[in-house]
Structures are given as C-alpha cells and as structure tokens.
C-alpha cells in the first residue's frame, strides 16, 4: 500500500512539473506580441491606402495587371488554360468598355454612372435588402460624390454599403 501511495505522489508531482515546464516558455512570448487590435488597425489602414491609391490609377493599367496575374497563375498550374482564357476574355471586354467610356464627355459619363447606380439601387430595394429611406440616403451620397468626380480614374463610388 505504501508503494502505491509513493508511486501516486511521484506521478502527481511529475505531471505538475511537466505541465509547468511546457507552459513557462509561452508566457514571455505573449508579452512581446503586439495586440491583435493594433494589427487589425494597421491592416485596415493599409487596405484603405491601397484602395485610395487604386482610385487614382488608370483602370486600364489595373486590368492589364490582372491579365498578367492570370497568366502567372496559369503558368504555375493554379488555374487551367480554359479558365485563364475565359478570365482574359472578360478582362479584354472590360478594357474595351473602359476605353469607350473614357472617350465620352464628362456629363455623359456621369449620366451613365447615375443610370447604372439607380438600376442597382432599385434591385436592392426590390430584393428587400434596403428600405426606401436607405435608398434615398445612398442616392444622395452618390450624387454628392458624382458631382465632385472629375472624370478621371475610377470614380470611387463602388464599395461596400453601410449596414444599418
């Protein structure tokens, strides 16, 4: 009986020592790590800066960069030749539309953007994703941005809408 008590005591002590030994190295490491909140803020700031810089870039340049990315993915075997061809075709069509859009006078560009935006807003209303009041507010904000837009680069009107 004395043997089992001694064995039990030794096992308990050794399990406590082992668990503390493995837990100890993590404590100092956690103190040196930056908090996740800071990392998240930095990522959001970088995303916003990246998004803002993209607004100022030529849309055709951005689309051509996407084509290069697709080609590199195809060469790496990450996408099939058919998929790459399909995506490249869509980008080429988009480039053609952008080139046609760029040739238009500013007032015509704004008119087309407004028409397109109203169609999208109506579809959101019909789907019940937004209320009429929200649609009115969104349209008001869009019209303000549209008025300030000089006709160059991406208008910057797109993006996630605010969820209420």
PELIN-V225634 format. One record per helix or strand of 3 or more residues. SS is the DSSP state (@ for helix, = for strand). FROM is the first residue (numbers start at 1). TO is the last residue. If there is no record, write none. Layout:
BEGIN
ss:SS from:FROM to:TO
ss:SS from:FROM to:TO
END
This chain:
BEGIN
ss:@ from:2 to:32
ss:@ from:36 to:56
ss:@ from:59 to:75
ss:@ from:81 to:103
ss:@ from:106 to:126
ss:@ from:132 to:148
END
